[in-house]
Amino acid sequence: MKAISGDLGAREVIRLLNMAPHPEGGHFVETFRAPALPGYRPASTLIHFLLQADEVSAWHKVDADEMWLWQAGGPLVLTIA
């Protein structure tokens, strides 16, 4: 993969990281998945998630902890219930 440096646009980041459309909106690529016991889901996964300026992530309920780390780009409004 080509080295990533400097200011890249969202489309270039999506291409370089081989990100796929996320079912809830935006784009993602999974970078880690913990081993899972048969019949159980993994204890953790890690994804890079990207929303372009005109995209939204659909409101959804999660049954696990989520950690959000901002890496670049504009501000994000995150609403929790």
Distance bins in CASP14 RR format, pairs under 12 A and 6 or more apart:
PFRMAT RR
TARGET T0000
AUTHOR 0000-0000-0000
RMODE 2
METHOD distances of the structure
MODEL  1
1 13 0 0 0 0 0 1 0 0 0 0 0
1 15 0 0 0 0 0 1 0 0 0 0 0
1 16 1 0 0 1 0 0 0 0 0 0 0
1 17 0 0 0 0 1 0 0 0 0 0 0
1 18 0 0 0 0 1 0 0 0 0 0 0
1 29 0 0 0 0 0 1 0 0 0 0 0
2 8 0 0 0 0 0 1 0 0 0 0 0
2 12 0 0 0 0 1 0 0 0 0 0 0
2 13 0 0 0 0 0 1 0 0 0 0 0
2 15 0 0 0 0 1 0 0 0 0 0 0
2 16 1 0 0 1 0 0 0 0 0 0 0
2 17 0 0 0 0 0 1 0 0 0 0 0
2 18 0 0 0 0 0 1 0 0 0 0 0
3 16 0 0 0 0 1 0 0 0 0 0 0
4 12 0 0 0 0 1 0 0 0 0 0 0
4 13 1 0 0 1 0 0 0 0 0 0 0
4 14 0 0 0 0 0 1 0 0 0 0 0
4 15 0 0 0 0 0 1 0 0 0 0 0
4 16 1 0 1 0 0 0 0 0 0 0 0
4 17 1 0 0 1 0 0 0 0 0 0 0
4 48 0 0 0 0 0 1 0 0 0 0 0
4 71 0 0 0 0 0 1 0 0 0 0 0
4 72 0 0 0 0 0 1 0 0 0 0 0
5 12 0 0 0 0 0 1 0 0 0 0 0
5 13 0 0 0 0 0 1 0 0 0 0 0
5 16 0 0 0 0 0 1 0 0 0 0 0
5 72 0 0 0 0 0 1 0 0 0 0 0
6 12 0 0 0 0 0 1 0 0 0 0 0
6 13 0 0 0 0 0 1 0 0 0 0 0
6 16 0 0 0 0 0 1 0 0 0 0 0
6 72 0 0 0 0 1 0 0 0 0 0 0
7 13 0 0 0 0 0 1 0 0 0 0 0
7 72 0 0 0 0 1 0 0 0 0 0 0
7 73 0 0 0 0 1 0 0 0 0 0 0
8 14 0 0 0 0 1 0 0 0 0 0 0
8 15 0 0 0 0 1 0 0 0 0 0 0
8 16 1 0 0 1 0 0 0 0 0 0 0
8 17 0 0 0 0 0 1 0 0 0 0 0
8 50 0 0 0 0 0 1 0 0 0 0 0
8 71 0 0 0 0 0 1 0 0 0 0 0
8 72 0 0 0 0 1 0 0 0 0 0 0
8 73 0 0 0 0 0 1 0 0 0 0 0
9 15 0 0 0 0 1 0 0 0 0 0 0
9 16 0 0 0 0 1 0 0 0 0 0 0
9 17 0 0 0 0 0 1 0 0 0 0 0
9 50 0 0 0 0 1 0 0 0 0 0 0
9 52 0 0 0 0 1 0 0 0 0 0 0
9 53 0 0 0 0 0 1 0 0 0 0 0
9 72 0 0 0 0 1 0 0 0 0 0 0
9 73 0 0 0 0 1 0 0 0 0 0 0
9 74 0 0 0 0 0 1 0 0 0 0 0
10 16 0 0 0 0 0 1 0 0 0 0 0
10 17 0 0 0 0 0 1 0 0 0 0 0
10 19 0 0 0 0 1 0 0 0 0 0 0
10 26 0 0 0 0 1 0 0 0 0 0 0
10 27 0 0 0 0 1 0 0 0 0 0 0
10 49 0 0 0 0 0 1 0 0 0 0 0
10 50 1 0 0 1 0 0 0 0 0 0 0
10 51 0 0 0 0 1 0 0 0 0 0 0
10 52 1 0 1 0 0 0 0 0 0 0 0
10 53 1 0 0 1 0 0 0 0 0 0 0
10 54 0 0 0 0 1 0 0 0 0 0 0
10 55 0 0 0 0 1 0 0 0 0 0 0
10 72 0 0 0 0 1 0 0 0 0 0 0
10 73 0 0 0 0 1 0 0 0 0 0 0
10 74 0 0 0 0 0 1 0 0 0 0 0
11 17 0 0 0 0 0 1 0 0 0 0 0
11 19 0 0 0 0 0 1 0 0 0 0 0
11 27 0 0 0 0 1 0 0 0 0 0 0
11 50 0 0 0 0 1 0 0 0 0 0 0
11 52 1 0 0 1 0 0 0 0 0 0 0
11 53 0 0 0 0 0 1 0 0 0 0 0
12 19 0 0 0 0 0 1 0 0 0 0 0
12 27 0 0 0 0 0 1 0 0 0 0 0
12 50 0 0 0 0 0 1 0 0 0 0 0
12 52 0 0 0 0 0 1 0 0 0 0 0
12 72 0 0 0 0 0 1 0 0 0 0 0
13 19 1 0 0 1 0 0 0 0 0 0 0
13 26 0 0 0 0 0 1 0 0 0 0 0
13 27 0 0 0 0 1 0 0 0 0 0 0
13 28 0 0 0 0 0 1 0 0 0 0 0
13 29 0 0 0 0 1 0 0 0 0 0 0
13 48 0 0 0 0 1 0 0 0 0 0 0
13 49 0 0 0 0 0 1 0 0 0 0 0
13 50 1 0 0 1 0 0 0 0 0 0 0
13 51 0 0 0 0 0 1 0 0 0 0 0
13 52 0 0 0 0 1 0 0 0 0 0 0
13 71 0 0 0 0 1 0 0 0 0 0 0
13 72 0 0 0 0 1 0 0 0 0 0 0
13 73 0 0 0 0 1 0 0 0 0 0 0
14 20 0 0 0 0 1 0 0 0 0 0 0
14 21 0 0 0 0 1 0 0 0 0 0 0
14 22 0 0 0 0 0 1 0 0 0 0 0
14 26 0 0 0 0 1 0 0 0 0 0 0
14 27 1 0 1 0 0 0 0 0 0 0 0
14 28 0 0 0 0 1 0 0 0 0 0 0
14 29 0 0 0 0 1 0 0 0 0 0 0
14 48 0 0 0 0 1 0 0 0 0 0 0
14 49 0 0 0 0 0 1 0 0 0 0 0
14 50 1 0 0 1 0 0 0 0 0 0 0
14 51 0 0 0 0 0 1 0 0 0 0 0
14 52 0 0 0 0 1 0 0 0 0 0 0
14 55 0 0 0 0 0 1 0 0 0 0 0
15 27 0 0 0 0 0 1 0 0 0 0 0
15 29 0 0 0 0 0 1 0 0 0 0 0
15 50 0 0 0 0 0 1 0 0 0 0 0
16 27 0 0 0 0 0 1 0 0 0 0 0
16 29 0 0 0 0 0 1 0 0 0 0 0
16 48 0 0 0 0 0 1 0 0 0 0 0
16 50 0 0 0 0 0 1 0 0 0 0 0
17 27 0 0 0 0 1 0 0 0 0 0 0
17 28 0 0 0 0 1 0 0 0 0 0 0
17 29 1 0 1 0 0 0 0 0 0 0 0
17 30 0 0 0 0 0 1 0 0 0 0 0
17 31 0 0 0 0 1 0 0 0 0 0 0
17 47 0 0 0 0 0 1 0 0 0 0 0
17 48 1 0 0 1 0 0 0 0 0 0 0
17 49 0 0 0 0 0 1 0 0 0 0 0
17 50 0 0 0 0 1 0 0 0 0 0 0
17 71 0 0 0 0 0 1 0 0 0 0 0
18 27 0 0 0 0 1 0 0 0 0 0 0
18 28 0 0 0 0 0 1 0 0 0 0 0
18 29 1 0 0 1 0 0 0 0 0 0 0
18 30 0 0 0 0 0 1 0 0 0 0 0
18 31 0 0 0 0 0 1 0 0 0 0 0
18 48 0 0 0 0 0 1 0 0 0 0 0
18 50 0 0 0 0 0 1 0 0 0 0 0
19 25 0 0 0 0 0 1 0 0 0 0 0
19 26 0 0 0 0 1 0 0 0 0 0 0
19 27 1 1 0 0 0 0 0 0 0 0 0
19 28 1 0 1 0 0 0 0 0 0 0 0
19 29 1 0 1 0 0 0 0 0 0 0 0
19 30 0 0 0 0 1 0 0 0 0 0 0
19 31 0 0 0 0 0 1 0 0 0 0 0
19 47 0 0 0 0 1 0 0 0 0 0 0
19 48 1 0 0 1 0 0 0 0 0 0 0
19 49 0 0 0 0 1 0 0 0 0 0 0
19 50 1 0 0 1 0 0 0 0 0 0 0
19 51 0 0 0 0 0 1 0 0 0 0 0
19 52 0 0 0 0 0 1 0 0 0 0 0
20 26 0 0 0 0 1 0 0 0 0 0 0
20 27 1 0 0 1 0 0 0 0 0 0 0
20 28 1 0 0 1 0 0 0 0 0 0 0
20 29 1 0 0 1 0 0 0 0 0 0 0
20 30 0 0 0 0 1 0 0 0 0 0 0
20 47 0 0 0 0 0 1 0 0 0 0 0
20 48 0 0 0 0 0 1 0 0 0 0 0
20 49 0 0 0 0 0 1 0 0 0 0 0
20 50 0 0 0 0 0 1 0 0 0 0 0
21 27 1 0 1 0 0 0 0 0 0 0 0
21 28 0 0 0 0 1 0 0 0 0 0 0
21 29 0 0 0 0 0 1 0 0 0 0 0
21 49 0 0 0 0 0 1 0 0 0 0 0
21 50 0 0 0 0 0 1 0 0 0 0 0
21 51 0 0 0 0 0 1 0 0 0 0 0
21 52 0 0 0 0 0 1 0 0 0 0 0
21 55 0 0 0 0 1 0 0 0 0 0 0
21 57 0 0 0 0 0 1 0 0 0 0 0
22 28 1 0 1 0 0 0 0 0 0 0 0
22 29 0 0 0 0 1 0 0 0 0 0 0
22 30 0 0 0 0 0 1 0 0 0 0 0
22 47 0 0 0 0 1 0 0 0 0 0 0
22 48 0 0 0 0 0 1 0 0 0 0 0
22 49 1 0 0 1 0 0 0 0 0 0 0
22 50 0 0 0 0 1 0 0 0 0 0 0
22 51 0 0 0 0 1 0 0 0 0 0 0
22 52 0 0 0 0 0 1 0 0 0 0 0
22 55 0 0 0 0 1 0 0 0 0 0 0
22 56 0 0 0 0 0 1 0 0 0 0 0
22 57 1 0 0 1 0 0 0 0 0 0 0
22 58 0 0 0 0 1 0 0 0 0 0 0
22 60 0 0 0 0 0 1 0 0 0 0 0
23 49 0 0 0 0 0 1 0 0 0 0 0
23 57 0 0 0 0 0 1 0 0 0 0 0
23 58 0 0 0 0 1 0 0 0 0 0 0
23 60 0 0 0 0 1 0 0 0 0 0 0
24 47 0 0 0 0 0 1 0 0 0 0 0
24 49 0 0 0 0 1 0 0 0 0 0 0
24 51 0 0 0 0 0 1 0 0 0 0 0
24 55 0 0 0 0 0 1 0 0 0 0 0
24 56 0 0 0 0 1 0 0 0 0 0 0
24 57 1 0 1 0 0 0 0 0 0 0 0
24 58 1 0 1 0 0 0 0 0 0 0 0
24 59 0 0 0 0 1 0 0 0 0 0 0
24 60 1 0 1 0 0 0 0 0 0 0 0
24 61 0 0 0 0 0 1 0 0 0 0 0
24 62 0 0 0 0 0 1 0 0 0 0 0
25 49 0 0 0 0 1 0 0 0 0 0 0
25 50 0 0 0 0 1 0 0 0 0 0 0
25 51 1 0 0 1 0 0 0 0 0 0 0
25 52 0 0 0 0 1 0 0 0 0 0 0
25 54 0 0 0 0 0 1 0 0 0 0 0
25 55 1 0 1 0 0 0 0 0 0 0 0
25 56 1 0 0 1 0 0 0 0 0 0 0
25 57 1 0 1 0 0 0 0 0 0 0 0
25 58 1 0 0 1 0 0 0 0 0 0 0
25 59 0 0 0 0 0 1 0 0 0 0 0
25 60 0 0 0 0 0 1 0 0 0 0 0
26 47 0 0 0 0 0 1 0 0 0 0 0
26 48 0 0 0 0 0 1 0 0 0 0 0
26 49 1 0 0 1 0 0 0 0 0 0 0
26 50 1 0 0 1 0 0 0 0 0 0 0
26 51 1 0 1 0 0 0 0 0 0 0 0
26 52 1 0 0 1 0 0 0 0 0 0 0
26 53 0 0 0 0 0 1 0 0 0 0 0
26 54 0 0 0 0 0 1 0 0 0 0 0
26 55 1 0 1 0 0 0 0 0 0 0 0
26 56 0 0 0 0 1 0 0 0 0 0 0
26 57 1 0 0 1 0 0 0 0 0 0 0
26 58 0 0 0 0 1 0 0 0 0 0 0
26 76 0 0 0 0 0 1 0 0 0 0 0
27 47 0 0 0 0 1 0 0 0 0 0 0
27 48 0 0 0 0 1 0 0 0 0 0 0
27 49 1 0 0 1 0 0 0 0 0 0 0
27 50 1 0 1 0 0 0 0 0 0 0 0
27 51 0 0 0 0 1 0 0 0 0 0 0
27 52 1 0 0 1 0 0 0 0 0 0 0
27 55 0 0 0 0 1 0 0 0 0 0 0
27 57 0 0 0 0 0 1 0 0 0 0 0
28 45 0 0 0 0 0 1 0 0 0 0 0
28 46 0 0 0 0 0 1 0 0 0 0 0
28 47 1 0 1 0 0 0 0 0 0 0 0
28 48 1 0 0 1 0 0 0 0 0 0 0
28 49 1 0 1 0 0 0 0 0 0 0 0
28 50 1 0 0 1 0 0 0 0 0 0 0
28 51 0 0 0 0 0 1 0 0 0 0 0
28 55 0 0 0 0 0 1 0 0 0 0 0
28 57 0 0 0 0 0 1 0 0 0 0 0
29 45 0 0 0 0 0 1 0 0 0 0 0
29 46 0 0 0 0 1 0 0 0 0 0 0
29 47 1 0 0 1 0 0 0 0 0 0 0
29 48 1 0 1 0 0 0 0 0 0 0 0
29 49 0 0 0 0 1 0 0 0 0 0 0
29 50 0 0 0 0 1 0 0 0 0 0 0
30 42 0 0 0 0 0 1 0 0 0 0 0
30 44 0 0 0 0 0 1 0 0 0 0 0
30 45 1 0 0 1 0 0 0 0 0 0 0
30 46 1 0 0 1 0 0 0 0 0 0 0
30 47 1 0 1 0 0 0 0 0 0 0 0
30 48 0 0 0 0 1 0 0 0 0 0 0
30 49 0 0 0 0 0 1 0 0 0 0 0
31 44 0 0 0 0 0 1 0 0 0 0 0
31 45 0 0 0 0 1 0 0 0 0 0 0
31 46 1 0 1 0 0 0 0 0 0 0 0
31 47 1 0 0 1 0 0 0 0 0 0 0
31 48 1 0 0 1 0 0 0 0 0 0 0
31 49 0 0 0 0 0 1 0 0 0 0 0
32 42 0 0 0 0 1 0 0 0 0 0 0
32 43 0 0 0 0 0 1 0 0 0 0 0
32 44 1 0 0 1 0 0 0 0 0 0 0
32 45 1 0 0 1 0 0 0 0 0 0 0
32 46 1 1 0 0 0 0 0 0 0 0 0
32 47 0 0 0 0 1 0 0 0 0 0 0
32 48 0 0 0 0 0 1 0 0 0 0 0
33 41 0 0 0 0 1 0 0 0 0 0 0
33 42 1 0 1 0 0 0 0 0 0 0 0
33 43 0 0 0 0 1 0 0 0 0 0 0
33 44 0 0 0 0 1 0 0 0 0 0 0
33 45 1 0 1 0 0 0 0 0 0 0 0
33 46 1 0 0 1 0 0 0 0 0 0 0
33 47 0 0 0 0 1 0 0 0 0 0 0
34 40 0 0 0 0 0 1 0 0 0 0 0
34 41 0 0 0 0 1 0 0 0 0 0 0
34 42 1 0 1 0 0 0 0 0 0 0 0
34 43 1 0 1 0 0 0 0 0 0 0 0
34 44 1 0 1 0 0 0 0 0 0 0 0
34 45 1 0 0 1 0 0 0 0 0 0 0
34 46 0 0 0 0 1 0 0 0 0 0 0
34 64 0 0 0 0 0 1 0 0 0 0 0
35 41 0 0 0 0 0 1 0 0 0 0 0
35 42 1 0 0 1 0 0 0 0 0 0 0
35 43 0 0 0 0 1 0 0 0 0 0 0
35 44 0 0 0 0 0 1 0 0 0 0 0
35 45 0 0 0 0 0 1 0 0 0 0 0
36 42 1 0 1 0 0 0 0 0 0 0 0
36 43 1 0 0 1 0 0 0 0 0 0 0
36 44 0 0 0 0 0 1 0 0 0 0 0
36 45 0 0 0 0 1 0 0 0 0 0 0
37 43 0 0 0 0 1 0 0 0 0 0 0
41 63 0 0 0 0 1 0 0 0 0 0 0
41 64 0 0 0 0 1 0 0 0 0 0 0
42 64 0 0 0 0 1 0 0 0 0 0 0
43 64 0 0 0 0 1 0 0 0 0 0 0
43 65 0 0 0 0 0 1 0 0 0 0 0
44 64 0 0 0 0 1 0 0 0 0 0 0
44 65 0 0 0 0 1 0 0 0 0 0 0
44 66 0 0 0 0 0 1 0 0 0 0 0
44 67 0 0 0 0 1 0 0 0 0 0 0
45 64 0 0 0 0 1 0 0 0 0 0 0
45 65 0 0 0 0 0 1 0 0 0 0 0
45 66 0 0 0 0 0 1 0 0 0 0 0
45 67 0 0 0 0 0 1 0 0 0 0 0
46 66 0 0 0 0 0 1 0 0 0 0 0
46 67 0 0 0 0 1 0 0 0 0 0 0
46 68 0 0 0 0 0 1 0 0 0 0 0
46 69 0 0 0 0 1 0 0 0 0 0 0
47 66 0 0 0 0 0 1 0 0 0 0 0
47 67 0 0 0 0 0 1 0 0 0 0 0
47 68 0 0 0 0 0 1 0 0 0 0 0
47 69 0 0 0 0 0 1 0 0 0 0 0
48 68 0 0 0 0 0 1 0 0 0 0 0
48 69 0 0 0 0 1 0 0 0 0 0 0
48 70 0 0 0 0 0 1 0 0 0 0 0
48 71 0 0 0 0 1 0 0 0 0 0 0
48 72 0 0 0 0 0 1 0 0 0 0 0
49 55 0 0 0 0 0 1 0 0 0 0 0
49 57 1 0 0 1 0 0 0 0 0 0 0
49 66 0 0 0 0 0 1 0 0 0 0 0
49 67 0 0 0 0 0 1 0 0 0 0 0
49 68 0 0 0 0 1 0 0 0 0 0 0
49 69 0 0 0 0 1 0 0 0 0 0 0
49 70 0 0 0 0 0 1 0 0 0 0 0
49 71 0 0 0 0 1 0 0 0 0 0 0
49 76 0 0 0 0 0 1 0 0 0 0 0
49 78 0 0 0 0 0 1 0 0 0 0 0
50 57 0 0 0 0 0 1 0 0 0 0 0
50 70 0 0 0 0 0 1 0 0 0 0 0
50 71 0 0 0 0 1 0 0 0 0 0 0
50 72 0 0 0 0 1 0 0 0 0 0 0
50 73 0 0 0 0 1 0 0 0 0 0 0
50 74 0 0 0 0 0 1 0 0 0 0 0
50 76 0 0 0 0 0 1 0 0 0 0 0
51 57 1 0 0 1 0 0 0 0 0 0 0
51 58 0 0 0 0 0 1 0 0 0 0 0
51 68 0 0 0 0 0 1 0 0 0 0 0
51 70 0 0 0 0 0 1 0 0 0 0 0
51 72 0 0 0 0 0 1 0 0 0 0 0
51 73 0 0 0 0 1 0 0 0 0 0 0
51 74 0 0 0 0 1 0 0 0 0 0 0
51 75 0 0 0 0 0 1 0 0 0 0 0
51 76 1 0 0 1 0 0 0 0 0 0 0
51 77 0 0 0 0 0 1 0 0 0 0 0
51 78 0 0 0 0 0 1 0 0 0 0 0
52 73 0 0 0 0 0 1 0 0 0 0 0
52 74 0 0 0 0 0 1 0 0 0 0 0
52 76 0 0 0 0 0 1 0 0 0 0 0
53 73 0 0 0 0 1 0 0 0 0 0 0
53 74 1 0 0 1 0 0 0 0 0 0 0
53 75 0 0 0 0 0 1 0 0 0 0 0
53 76 0 0 0 0 0 1 0 0 0 0 0
55 76 0 0 0 0 0 1 0 0 0 0 0
56 76 0 0 0 0 0 1 0 0 0 0 0
56 77 0 0 0 0 1 0 0 0 0 0 0
56 78 0 0 0 0 0 1 0 0 0 0 0
56 79 0 0 0 0 0 1 0 0 0 0 0
57 66 0 0 0 0 0 1 0 0 0 0 0
57 68 0 0 0 0 0 1 0 0 0 0 0
57 76 0 0 0 0 1 0 0 0 0 0 0
57 77 0 0 0 0 0 1 0 0 0 0 0
57 78 0 0 0 0 1 0 0 0 0 0 0
57 79 0 0 0 0 0 1 0 0 0 0 0
58 79 0 0 0 0 0 1 0 0 0 0 0
59 78 0 0 0 0 0 1 0 0 0 0 0
59 79 1 0 0 1 0 0 0 0 0 0 0
59 80 0 0 0 0 0 1 0 0 0 0 0
59 81 0 0 0 0 1 0 0 0 0 0 0
60 66 0 0 0 0 0 1 0 0 0 0 0
60 79 0 0 0 0 0 1 0 0 0 0 0
60 80 0 0 0 0 0 1 0 0 0 0 0
60 81 0 0 0 0 0 1 0 0 0 0 0
61 80 0 0 0 0 0 1 0 0 0 0 0
61 81 0 0 0 0 1 0 0 0 0 0 0
62 68 0 0 0 0 0 1 0 0 0 0 0
62 80 0 0 0 0 0 1 0 0 0 0 0
62 81 0 0 0 0 0 1 0 0 0 0 0
66 78 0 0 0 0 0 1 0 0 0 0 0
66 80 0 0 0 0 0 1 0 0 0 0 0
68 76 0 0 0 0 1 0 0 0 0 0 0
68 78 1 0 0 1 0 0 0 0 0 0 0
68 80 0 0 0 0 0 1 0 0 0 0 0
69 76 0 0 0 0 0 1 0 0 0 0 0
70 76 1 0 0 1 0 0 0 0 0 0 0
70 78 0 0 0 0 0 1 0 0 0 0 0
END
